[in-house]
Amino acid sequence: MAQQSVKITANDGVHARPATVLVQEAGKYQSEVTLEYNGKDVNLKSIMGIMSLGIPSGADVTFKAEGSDEDEALEAIINVVKNQELGE
């Protein structure tokens, strides 16, 4: 399993637009990709799951990927986080 923690720096936290981009990116990979916040894991391929977490600015989250293309999936997700200016 590959994983990486990120601090959310976007003023609005993780809202619908960047969450949609994350879901679209995660959907490109066969690995199971999850997002952990406050001890709860959700499938990163589920917009409703991501939105249910209500992730605010300043939150520490962890992205996890497990499967045949886990390293590529995690790298792509972290790139989306940076490109969308969601976190660092």
C-alpha positions, 0 to 999 in steps of 0.5 A: 500500500502506498500512502501520503499525507497532505495538509489542505490549504485551500480556503474553502477546504475540499469542496465539490469542484476539486472533489470532482477532479479527484474522483475523475483522476482516481477513476483512471486507475485499477487500484483502490484509492481512499481518502482518510480524514478524522479516522474515517476512510472513504473511496476516492472514486465516490464524490458523495463519500468525499463530500461526506467528510466535510474537509475544511481548510487546515485539515490533515488528510491521507491518500492511500492506494492499494493495487497493481498501479498504486504508485502511479495512482497516488502520484497522480492524485497528489499532482491533482491536489497540488495543481488544484491548489488544494494542499501541500 
